[in-house]
Amino acid sequence: MITAIKELGEMVLKSQNKTLLDVLIENPNQEGRYSKIATIDFTIKEDDIEYEKVRLEEYDDSKINRYLFTDTSGNAPGYTPAAKITEVTKTFNGKIKSWFKVLDDRTIKIDQKNKTFLQNIRNILEEKSDEIIAEVEKIRKDIPKREGLSLILKFNVDGDSKYIGDLDIFKSILLQLHNKKYQKIHSKDKVCSICGQKKKMIFGTVDTYKFYTIDKPGYIAGGFNEKESWRNYPVCKECMLALEEGKRYLENELTFKFYGLEYQLIPNFIIGNEFVKKEVREIFENASKLISLKKETKKRFIGDEDEILDYLAKAEDTMTVNFLFLKKANSAERILLLIEDVFPSHLREIFNAKDKVDETFNENFTFKNIRSFMSKSDSNKKDNDLDTYFLDITDRIFTGRPVDLGFLYGLIMKKVREEFVNDRNYKNAIKDGLMTVAFLEKLKLIKMEVVPMEERIFDSFFAKYGPSFETPLKKGLVLLGALTELLLRKQYSDREAKPFMKNLKGLKMDEKDIKGLLPKVQNKLEEYDSFDKGKRLLAKEVSNYLLLAGDNWNMSVDEINFYFVCGINLADELTNIIYKKEEEEKTNGKHC
């Protein structure tokens, strides 16, 4: 994964001619929350510098290199006196004033003229602290709380506005601080763990991803000597630069929404990117082309912006894609799931299976259907607690590993039962489950038993859903579910209530309950004078299939009830068949 991110970074650096400085500069408004900047303004006249006031201005993307924003998490200052404001006093003291401690660092090379210049700013910030903090707080109060505010220095030089990025001294110090951070633990003439080449210098503190750390003894190879930690993860300067840019590009351009989660899409050019078609390669080299692709309007499947996967599915198997699910908490990062080496050919199989399900159900099947019963174990819970299950089935879909059908039935029925008992729209939950099972069967991730049977009236109906219903027991359960639904509709029509539902035992019926249910349904239909020819035909087929199923079904309660509720959901299709047949028989009788 790290190598793939590094190679992506190399592509971007090459195509956009980026320097180390370009890589280190951050966009404070990347997520659109920090659209305003408070500038601490100074006037420079020859060798004299004076404080003016704090002003508010709109963030401008074209000035990103001039802002020279490199804010870091935590309380320590970044590489430049620029920061996102958390608490005004805390940010000003910890991120702006504290930055000038570089003047006390003898390892940072600053000529005398610039040292004097920076010391003057330092003195003014110290002297005017209360005034500056008050002005910034006034600006902060006038901005809605949901909007962020950044704080930087700005200079008026002979009538021209200059930001810290316009002054060479700030850029010089930025690069020196960056090098100092990584040179803290290094070694010479060693092999880089990423590119595999021997380099004059390698670093042991490359923490591009926060799930790697050397601040705990267990992470240090060969004992507790921090200076030897470079052995864990030696990285050369070139790979470090490419890795930083690769991560930035992933976060800015290749991070997608995934039903309450986020994933990063990492391309891996398995035989070198020069062998990948130019139009595919350019998607990852050129952000504008990627943005254009994101704006295409197609049926969603994977997430909010999944057109790129549909596009990559058409590519050749000269590349793979990795899916990285990360969870960020403060300054830490935790890998929730890494799906590696998914070939375009397998993406095609996934999309083809989706298309078949869409056609069968005349709906747009997405991962949202799966997520519906893999988000919360209880709808009253505030947070999702089934993310692990959802990520596991996602992993299995993209890697082609089998799915435990029994476990899946359990999750589906838990959701269906909750909706059913609370008299909510349980039919949507049934449909989500049925579509999911069909999708997984198309991908051959679950295996359905198929039992040859004589031709019967509902064969065309069952054939539509493929192997999902191809045993006598499953067919009998589906038809019984449909017949029960017709009774419930009749009750509601006559009484605006469904008292028969108590016989369904909260959809926890076992073999004995099901066998006793058919006569109960028939008797109730007789009582309502609604056991017409069509329903009699349906009941006859239920009896036929349940007799063929025999005894000792060897089917879990969840599975029994799943197929029963599938019948509830598909009742309209079955009634169309039985009453169409009845109408045809009447018509044929008239002709006779």
C-alpha positions as CSV (number, residue, x, y, z in Angstrom):
1,M,0.0,0.0,0.0
2,I,2.7,2.4,1.0
3,T,4.6,1.8,-2.3
4,A,1.4,2.4,-4.3
5,I,0.8,5.7,-2.5
6,K,4.4,6.7,-3.2
7,E,4.1,5.9,-6.9
8,L,0.9,7.9,-7.1
9,G,2.7,10.8,-5.5
10,E,5.6,10.5,-8.0
11,M,3.1,10.7,-10.9
12,V,1.5,13.9,-9.4
13,L,4.9,15.5,-8.7
14,K,6.0,14.8,-12.2
15,S,2.9,15.9,-14.0
16,Q,2.5,19.1,-12.0
17,N,6.3,19.9,-11.5
18,K,5.9,20.2,-7.8
19,T,8.7,21.1,-5.4
20,L,9.2,20.1,-1.8
21,L,7.8,23.5,-0.8
22,D,4.6,22.8,-2.8
23,V,4.2,19.5,-1.1
24,L,4.6,20.9,2.4
25,I,2.1,23.7,1.9
26,E,-1.4,22.9,3.1
27,N,-4.8,24.2,2.1
28,P,-6.6,25.4,5.3
29,N,-9.9,25.5,3.5
30,Q,-9.7,22.0,1.9
31,E,-13.1,21.0,3.4
32,G,-14.7,24.4,2.8
33,R,-15.0,25.2,6.5
34,Y,-12.2,27.8,6.7
35,S,-13.2,30.3,4.1
36,K,-12.1,33.3,6.2
37,I,-8.7,34.5,7.3
38,A,-7.7,36.9,10.1
39,T,-4.5,38.7,9.1
40,I,-2.2,40.4,11.6
41,D,-1.1,43.3,9.5
42,F,2.3,45.1,9.7
43,T,3.8,48.0,7.8
44,I,7.4,47.8,6.7
45,K,9.2,51.1,5.9
46,E,12.9,50.6,5.2
47,D,14.3,49.0,8.4
48,D,11.3,50.0,10.5
49,I,8.3,47.7,11.1
50,E,5.0,48.7,12.8
51,Y,1.8,46.9,13.8
52,E,-1.4,48.1,12.1
53,K,-4.4,46.1,13.1
54,V,-6.1,42.7,12.5
55,R,-8.2,42.5,9.4
56,L,-10.6,39.9,8.0
57,E,-10.4,38.6,4.4
58,E,-11.8,35.8,2.3
59,Y,-9.7,32.8,1.6
60,D,-8.4,32.7,-2.0
61,D,-7.2,29.4,-3.5
62,S,-4.9,31.3,-5.9
63,K,-2.9,32.6,-2.8
64,I,-2.3,29.2,-1.3
65,N,1.5,29.4,-1.9
66,R,1.5,32.9,-0.5
67,Y,-0.3,31.9,2.7
68,L,2.4,29.3,3.3
69,F,0.1,27.4,5.6
70,T,1.6,24.3,7.3
71,D,-0.5,24.0,10.4
72,T,0.1,20.9,12.6
73,S,-2.1,19.2,15.0
74,G,-1.6,19.5,18.7
75,N,-0.3,22.6,20.6
76,A,3.1,22.9,18.9
77,P,3.5,25.5,16.2
78,G,3.8,24.5,12.6
79,Y,6.6,25.3,10.2
80,T,5.3,28.8,9.7
81,P,3.4,31.4,11.8
82,A,0.0,30.4,10.4
83,A,-2.7,28.3,12.0
84,K,-6.4,27.4,12.1
85,I,-7.9,29.0,15.2
86,T,-9.3,26.7,17.9
87,E,-9.3,29.1,20.9
88,V,-8.0,32.6,20.0
89,T,-5.6,33.0,22.9
90,K,-4.4,29.5,22.7
91,T,-3.8,29.6,19.0
92,F,-2.1,33.0,19.0
93,N,0.2,32.1,21.9
94,G,0.9,28.5,20.9
95,K,1.0,28.7,17.1
96,I,2.0,32.3,16.2
97,K,4.1,33.7,19.0
98,S,5.7,30.4,19.8
99,W,6.9,30.0,16.2
100,F,9.4,32.7,16.8
101,K,11.4,30.4,19.1
102,V,13.2,29.5,15.9
103,L,15.3,32.5,16.7
104,D,16.6,30.7,19.7
105,D,17.5,27.6,17.8
106,R,21.1,27.6,16.7
107,T,20.6,24.8,14.2
108,I,18.4,27.1,12.1
109,K,20.5,29.3,9.8
110,I,19.2,32.9,9.6
111,D,21.3,35.8,8.5
112,Q,21.6,38.9,10.7
113,K,19.3,41.1,8.6
114,N,16.5,38.6,8.7
115,K,17.1,37.8,12.3
116,T,16.6,41.4,13.2
117,F,13.5,41.5,11.1
118,L,12.0,38.5,12.8
119,Q,13.0,39.7,16.3
120,N,11.2,43.0,15.7
121,I,8.0,41.1,14.8
122,R,8.4,38.9,17.8
123,N,8.8,42.0,20.1
124,I,5.7,43.6,18.6
125,L,3.6,40.4,19.0
126,E,4.7,40.2,22.6
127,E,3.9,43.9,23.2
128,K,0.6,44.0,21.4
129,S,-0.6,40.5,22.5
130,D,-3.7,41.7,24.4
131,E,-4.7,44.1,21.6
132,I,-4.3,41.5,18.9
133,I,-6.1,38.8,20.8
134,A,-9.0,41.2,21.5
135,E,-9.3,42.2,17.8
136,V,-9.2,38.5,16.7
137,E,-11.8,37.6,19.2
138,K,-14.1,40.3,18.0
139,I,-13.8,39.0,14.4
140,R,-14.3,35.4,15.7
141,K,-17.6,36.4,17.4
142,D,-19.0,38.0,14.2
143,I,-18.5,34.7,12.3
144,P,-21.0,31.8,12.7
145,K,-19.6,29.0,15.0
146,R,-19.8,26.4,12.2
147,E,-17.4,28.4,10.1
148,G,-13.7,28.2,10.8
149,L,-11.1,31.1,10.9
150,S,-7.4,31.0,10.1
151,L,-4.8,33.3,11.5
152,I,-1.6,34.5,9.6
153,L,0.8,37.4,9.3
154,K,0.6,40.0,6.5
155,F,2.9,42.9,5.5
156,N,2.4,46.2,3.7
157,V,5.7,46.8,1.9
158,D,5.8,50.1,-0.1
159,G,2.1,49.8,-0.8
160,D,2.2,46.1,-1.8
161,S,0.5,43.4,0.3
162,K,2.9,40.6,1.2
163,Y,2.1,37.4,2.9
164,I,4.7,35.2,4.7
165,G,4.9,33.1,1.5
166,D,6.1,36.1,-0.4
167,L,9.1,36.5,1.9
168,D,12.1,34.1,1.3
169,I,13.0,34.0,5.0
170,F,9.8,32.2,5.9
171,K,10.2,29.7,3.1
172,S,13.8,29.0,4.1
173,I,12.9,28.4,7.7
174,L,10.0,26.1,6.7
175,L,12.4,23.9,4.8
176,Q,15.0,23.9,7.5
177,L,12.4,22.9,10.2
178,H,11.1,20.1,8.0
179,N,14.6,18.7,7.4
180,K,15.4,19.0,11.1
181,K,12.4,17.0,12.0
182,Y,13.4,14.1,9.8
183,Q,17.1,14.3,10.4
184,K,16.6,13.7,14.1
185,I,16.8,10.0,13.5
186,H,18.7,9.0,10.4
187,S,21.4,6.8,9.0
188,K,23.8,7.0,6.0
189,D,24.4,4.7,3.1
190,K,21.4,2.5,3.9
191,V,18.6,0.9,1.8
192,C,15.2,2.7,1.6
193,S,12.4,0.3,2.6
194,I,10.1,1.8,-0.1
195,C,12.1,2.1,-3.2
196,G,14.7,-0.6,-2.3
197,Q,17.6,1.5,-3.3
198,K,20.7,2.4,-1.3
199,K,20.7,6.1,-0.5
200,K,23.2,8.5,1.1
201,M,20.8,9.2,3.8
202,I,17.6,7.6,5.1
203,F,15.2,8.8,7.8
204,G,13.6,6.9,10.6
205,T,10.9,9.4,11.6
206,V,8.7,9.5,8.4
207,D,5.2,9.6,10.0
208,T,3.1,10.4,6.9
209,Y,0.5,8.0,8.3
210,K,-0.1,8.2,12.1
211,F,-0.6,4.5,12.6
212,Y,3.2,4.3,12.6
213,T,5.0,5.7,15.6
214,I,8.2,5.3,17.6
215,D,7.1,6.9,20.8
216,K,6.3,3.5,22.3
217,P,9.0,1.0,23.1
218,G,7.3,-1.9,21.3
219,Y,7.6,-0.1,18.0
220,I,11.4,0.0,18.1
221,A,13.3,-2.8,16.5
222,G,16.1,-4.3,18.5
223,G,15.2,-2.9,21.8
224,F,14.4,0.4,23.4
225,N,17.1,2.6,21.7
226,E,15.2,5.3,19.8
227,K,18.2,6.1,17.7
228,E,18.1,2.6,16.2
229,S,14.4,3.0,15.2
230,W,15.4,3.9,11.6
231,R,15.8,0.1,11.1
232,N,12.0,-0.3,11.5
233,Y,11.0,1.9,8.6
234,P,13.9,3.6,6.7
235,V,12.8,6.0,4.1
236,C,14.8,8.2,1.7
237,K,14.1,11.8,1.0
238,E,12.7,11.2,-2.5
239,C,10.3,8.6,-1.3
240,M,9.3,10.7,1.7
241,L,8.4,13.6,-0.6
242,A,6.4,11.3,-3.0
243,L,4.6,9.7,-0.1
244,E,3.6,13.1,1.4
245,E,2.2,14.1,-2.0
246,G,0.5,10.8,-2.6
247,K,-1.3,11.0,0.7
248,R,-2.3,14.6,0.0
249,Y,-3.7,13.7,-3.4
250,L,-5.6,10.8,-1.8
251,E,-7.1,13.0,0.9
252,N,-8.0,15.8,-1.5
253,E,-9.0,14.0,-4.7
254,L,-9.5,10.3,-4.0
255,T,-11.5,10.2,-0.8
256,F,-15.1,9.1,-1.2
257,K,-18.1,8.7,1.0
258,F,-19.3,5.2,1.8
259,Y,-22.6,5.2,3.7
260,G,-21.3,6.7,6.9
261,L,-17.7,5.8,6.3
262,E,-14.9,7.1,4.1
263,Y,-12.5,5.3,1.9
264,Q,-9.5,6.3,-0.1
265,L,-9.0,4.8,-3.6
266,I,-5.4,3.9,-4.2
267,P,-4.3,2.9,-7.7
268,N,-1.5,0.3,-8.0
269,F,0.2,0.1,-11.4
270,I,1.4,-3.5,-11.2
271,I,3.7,-3.4,-14.3
272,G,4.5,0.3,-14.3
273,N,2.3,3.2,-15.1
274,E,3.7,3.5,-18.6
275,F,1.8,0.4,-19.6
276,V,-1.5,1.7,-18.4
277,K,-3.7,3.4,-20.9
278,K,-3.1,7.1,-21.1
279,E,-6.7,8.1,-20.4
280,V,-6.7,6.0,-17.2
281,R,-3.3,7.3,-16.0
282,E,-4.3,10.9,-16.6
283,I,-7.3,10.5,-14.2
284,F,-4.8,10.0,-11.4
285,E,-2.3,12.6,-12.6
286,N,-4.8,15.4,-13.3
287,A,-7.1,16.6,-10.6
288,S,-9.3,18.5,-13.0
289,K,-10.1,15.4,-15.1
290,L,-10.9,13.5,-11.9
291,I,-13.3,16.3,-10.8
292,S,-14.9,16.2,-14.2
293,L,-15.4,12.4,-13.8
294,K,-16.9,12.9,-10.3
295,K,-19.5,15.3,-11.7
296,E,-20.9,12.7,-14.2
297,T,-24.4,11.7,-13.2
298,K,-24.9,8.0,-13.1
299,K,-26.7,5.6,-10.9
300,R,-24.9,5.4,-7.6
301,F,-23.6,2.0,-6.4
302,I,-20.6,2.2,-4.2
303,G,-21.1,5.6,-2.6
304,D,-21.6,9.3,-3.3
305,E,-19.0,9.6,-6.0
306,D,-18.4,6.1,-7.4
307,E,-18.3,6.9,-11.1
308,I,-14.6,6.5,-11.1
309,L,-15.0,2.8,-10.2
310,D,-17.4,2.3,-13.0
311,Y,-14.8,4.0,-15.3
312,L,-11.9,1.9,-14.0
313,A,-14.0,-1.3,-14.4
314,K,-13.5,-0.8,-18.1
315,A,-9.7,-0.7,-17.8
316,E,-7.3,-3.6,-18.5
317,D,-5.8,-5.7,-15.8
318,T,-2.5,-3.7,-15.9
319,M,-3.4,-2.1,-12.6
320,T,-5.3,-2.9,-9.4
321,V,-7.1,-0.6,-6.9
322,N,-6.8,-0.7,-3.1
323,F,-9.5,0.6,-0.8
324,L,-8.2,2.1,2.5
325,F,-10.8,2.8,5.2
326,L,-9.2,5.0,7.8
327,K,-10.7,6.4,11.0
328,K,-9.1,9.7,12.3
329,A,-9.4,10.6,15.9
330,N,-7.5,13.8,16.8
331,S,-3.9,13.3,15.6
332,A,-4.2,9.5,15.4
333,E,-5.2,7.3,12.4
334,R,-6.5,3.8,12.6
335,I,-7.0,1.4,9.7
336,L,-10.5,0.0,9.7
337,L,-10.0,-2.0,6.5
338,L,-7.6,-2.3,3.7
339,I,-8.8,-4.1,0.6
340,E,-5.8,-4.8,-1.7
341,D,-5.3,-5.6,-5.3
342,V,-8.8,-5.5,-6.8
343,F,-8.5,-6.0,-10.6
344,P,-10.7,-4.0,-13.1
345,S,-12.0,-7.4,-14.3
346,H,-13.4,-8.1,-10.9
347,L,-14.9,-4.6,-10.7
348,R,-16.7,-5.6,-14.0
349,E,-18.0,-8.7,-12.4
350,I,-19.4,-6.7,-9.5
351,F,-21.1,-4.1,-11.7
352,N,-22.5,-6.9,-14.0
353,A,-24.0,-8.6,-10.9
354,K,-25.5,-5.3,-9.8
355,D,-27.0,-4.7,-13.3
356,K,-28.6,-8.2,-13.2
357,V,-30.2,-7.4,-9.8
358,D,-31.4,-4.0,-11.1
359,E,-33.0,-5.7,-14.0
360,T,-34.7,-8.4,-11.9
361,F,-36.1,-6.0,-9.3
362,N,-36.5,-3.0,-11.6
363,E,-34.6,-0.9,-9.0
364,N,-31.2,0.5,-8.5
365,F,-29.3,-1.8,-6.1
366,T,-26.5,-0.2,-4.1
367,F,-24.4,-0.9,-1.0
368,K,-27.1,1.2,0.7
369,N,-29.4,-1.8,0.5
370,I,-26.7,-3.9,2.4
371,R,-26.0,-1.1,4.8
372,S,-29.6,-0.9,5.8
373,F,-29.3,-4.0,8.0
374,M,-25.6,-3.6,8.8
375,S,-25.6,-0.2,10.5
376,K,-27.2,-0.4,13.9
377,S,-28.2,-3.4,16.0
378,D,-31.0,-1.2,17.4
379,S,-32.5,1.7,15.5
380,N,-32.7,3.7,18.7
381,K,-28.9,3.7,19.1
382,K,-27.2,7.0,18.3
383,D,-24.1,5.6,16.5
384,N,-23.6,2.8,14.1
385,D,-22.3,-0.3,15.9
386,L,-22.3,-2.8,13.0
387,D,-19.6,-1.1,10.9
388,T,-17.4,-4.2,11.4
389,Y,-19.9,-6.5,9.7
390,F,-20.5,-4.0,6.9
391,L,-16.8,-3.7,6.2
392,D,-16.3,-7.4,6.4
393,I,-19.0,-8.1,3.7
394,T,-17.6,-5.2,1.6
395,D,-14.1,-6.9,1.8
396,R,-15.6,-10.2,0.8
397,I,-17.4,-8.6,-2.2
398,F,-14.3,-6.9,-3.5
399,T,-12.0,-9.9,-2.9
400,G,-14.4,-12.6,-4.0
401,R,-14.4,-14.5,-0.6
402,P,-17.5,-16.5,0.4
403,V,-20.2,-15.0,2.7
404,D,-21.7,-16.9,5.6
405,L,-25.3,-17.1,4.4
406,G,-26.7,-18.2,7.8
407,F,-25.1,-15.1,9.5
408,L,-26.5,-12.9,6.7
409,Y,-30.0,-14.3,7.3
410,G,-29.7,-13.4,10.9
411,L,-28.8,-9.8,10.3
412,I,-31.5,-9.4,7.7
413,M,-34.2,-10.9,9.9
414,K,-33.2,-8.8,12.9
415,K,-33.9,-5.7,10.8
416,V,-37.1,-7.1,9.3
417,R,-38.4,-8.2,12.7
418,E,-37.7,-4.8,14.3
419,E,-39.6,-3.1,11.5
420,F,-42.4,-5.7,11.6
421,V,-43.0,-5.6,15.3
422,N,-43.0,-1.8,15.4
423,D,-45.4,-1.7,12.4
424,R,-43.0,0.3,10.2
425,N,-42.2,-0.2,6.6
426,Y,-40.8,-3.8,7.0
427,K,-41.3,-4.5,3.3
428,N,-38.4,-2.2,2.4
429,A,-36.2,-4.2,4.8
430,I,-37.4,-7.5,3.1
431,K,-36.6,-6.1,-0.3
432,D,-33.1,-5.0,0.8
433,G,-32.4,-8.5,2.1
434,L,-33.8,-10.2,-1.0
435,M,-31.8,-8.0,-3.4
436,T,-28.6,-8.5,-1.3
437,V,-29.0,-12.3,-1.4
438,A,-29.6,-12.2,-5.1
439,F,-26.5,-9.9,-5.6
440,L,-24.2,-12.2,-3.6
441,E,-25.6,-15.3,-5.5
442,K,-24.8,-13.6,-8.8
443,L,-21.2,-13.1,-7.6
444,K,-21.1,-16.7,-6.5
445,L,-20.2,-15.7,-2.9
446,I,-23.1,-17.8,-1.6
447,K,-24.2,-21.2,-2.9
448,M,-27.9,-21.9,-3.3
449,E,-29.2,-25.5,-3.3
450,V,-31.1,-26.4,-6.5
451,V,-33.5,-29.3,-6.5
452,P,-35.0,-30.5,-9.9
453,M,-38.8,-30.5,-9.8
454,E,-41.7,-31.1,-12.0
455,E,-43.2,-28.2,-13.9
456,R,-45.7,-26.1,-11.9
457,I,-47.8,-23.0,-12.5
458,F,-45.4,-20.6,-10.7
459,D,-42.2,-21.8,-12.5
460,S,-41.8,-18.6,-14.5
461,F,-42.1,-16.5,-11.3
462,F,-39.4,-18.5,-9.5
463,A,-37.2,-18.6,-12.6
464,K,-37.0,-14.8,-12.5
465,Y,-35.1,-15.0,-9.2
466,G,-32.7,-17.6,-10.3
467,P,-31.4,-20.2,-7.7
468,S,-32.7,-18.2,-4.8
469,F,-35.9,-20.2,-4.5
470,E,-35.0,-23.5,-6.2
471,T,-36.0,-26.0,-3.5
472,P,-39.5,-27.3,-2.6
473,L,-39.2,-25.9,0.9
474,K,-38.2,-22.4,-0.2
475,K,-40.9,-22.3,-2.8
476,G,-43.5,-23.4,-0.3
477,L,-42.4,-20.8,2.2
478,V,-42.5,-18.0,-0.4
479,L,-46.0,-18.9,-1.5
480,L,-47.3,-19.3,2.0
481,G,-45.9,-15.8,2.8
482,A,-47.8,-14.4,-0.2
483,L,-51.0,-16.2,0.8
484,T,-50.7,-14.8,4.4
485,E,-50.1,-11.3,3.0
486,L,-53.4,-11.6,1.0
487,L,-55.2,-12.5,4.2
488,L,-53.7,-9.6,6.1
489,R,-54.8,-7.2,3.4
490,K,-58.3,-8.5,3.5
491,Q,-58.4,-8.1,7.3
492,Y,-57.1,-4.5,7.0
493,S,-59.6,-3.7,4.3
494,D,-62.6,-5.0,6.4
495,R,-61.4,-4.0,9.9
496,E,-58.5,-1.6,9.5
497,A,-56.5,-4.0,11.6
498,K,-54.5,-7.2,11.2
499,P,-55.2,-9.4,14.2
500,F,-53.9,-12.5,12.4
501,M,-50.3,-11.1,12.7
502,K,-50.1,-12.5,16.2
503,N,-50.0,-15.9,14.6
504,L,-46.7,-15.0,12.9
505,K,-44.9,-14.9,16.3
506,G,-42.9,-11.9,15.5
507,L,-41.4,-13.7,12.5
508,K,-39.7,-16.3,14.7
509,M,-41.7,-19.3,13.4
510,D,-40.1,-22.7,13.3
511,E,-41.0,-25.8,11.2
512,K,-43.9,-26.7,13.5
513,D,-45.3,-23.2,13.4
514,I,-45.2,-23.0,9.6
515,K,-46.9,-26.4,9.1
516,G,-49.7,-25.2,11.4
517,L,-50.0,-21.9,9.7
518,L,-51.4,-22.9,6.3
519,P,-54.7,-24.4,7.7
520,K,-55.1,-21.3,9.9
521,V,-54.7,-19.0,6.9
522,Q,-57.2,-21.1,4.9
523,N,-59.8,-21.1,7.6
524,K,-59.5,-17.3,8.1
525,L,-59.9,-16.7,4.4
526,E,-63.0,-18.9,4.5
527,E,-64.4,-16.8,7.4
528,Y,-63.9,-13.6,5.5
529,D,-65.5,-15.3,2.4
530,S,-62.3,-14.5,0.5
531,F,-61.0,-18.0,-0.3
532,D,-61.6,-17.6,-4.0
533,K,-60.3,-19.7,-6.8
534,G,-57.0,-17.8,-7.1
535,K,-56.1,-18.2,-3.4
536,R,-57.2,-21.8,-3.5
537,L,-54.7,-22.4,-6.3
538,L,-52.0,-20.6,-4.2
539,A,-52.8,-22.7,-1.2
540,K,-52.7,-25.9,-3.3
541,E,-49.2,-25.1,-4.5
542,V,-48.1,-24.3,-0.9
543,S,-49.3,-27.8,0.2
544,N,-47.6,-29.4,-2.8
545,Y,-44.2,-27.9,-2.0
546,L,-44.3,-28.4,1.7
547,L,-45.2,-32.0,1.2
548,L,-42.2,-32.4,-1.1
549,A,-40.0,-30.8,1.5
550,G,-40.9,-33.6,4.0
551,D,-40.0,-33.4,7.6
552,N,-36.8,-32.3,9.5
553,W,-36.2,-29.3,7.3
554,N,-32.7,-28.6,8.6
555,M,-33.3,-24.9,8.2
556,S,-32.6,-22.2,10.8
557,V,-35.5,-20.1,12.2
558,D,-33.9,-17.0,10.5
559,E,-33.8,-18.7,7.1
560,I,-37.4,-20.1,7.4
561,N,-38.7,-16.7,8.2
562,F,-36.6,-15.0,5.5
563,Y,-38.2,-17.0,2.7
564,F,-41.6,-16.5,4.3
565,V,-41.3,-12.7,4.3
566,C,-39.9,-12.8,0.8
567,G,-43.4,-14.1,-0.2
568,I,-45.0,-11.3,1.7
569,N,-43.0,-8.8,-0.3
570,L,-43.6,-10.6,-3.7
571,A,-47.4,-11.1,-3.2
572,D,-48.3,-8.7,-5.9
573,E,-46.4,-10.6,-8.5
574,L,-48.0,-13.8,-7.5
575,T,-51.5,-12.4,-7.5
576,N,-51.0,-11.1,-11.0
577,I,-50.2,-14.6,-12.1
578,I,-53.1,-16.4,-10.3
579,Y,-55.8,-13.9,-11.2
580,K,-54.5,-13.5,-14.8
581,K,-54.8,-17.3,-15.1
582,E,-58.3,-17.2,-13.6
583,E,-59.4,-14.5,-16.1
584,E,-57.9,-16.5,-19.0
585,E,-59.9,-19.5,-17.9
586,K,-63.1,-17.5,-17.7
587,T,-62.4,-16.0,-21.2
588,N,-61.7,-19.5,-22.6
589,G,-64.9,-20.8,-21.0
590,K,-66.9,-18.1,-22.7
591,H,-65.4,-19.0,-26.1
592,C,-66.3,-22.6,-25.6
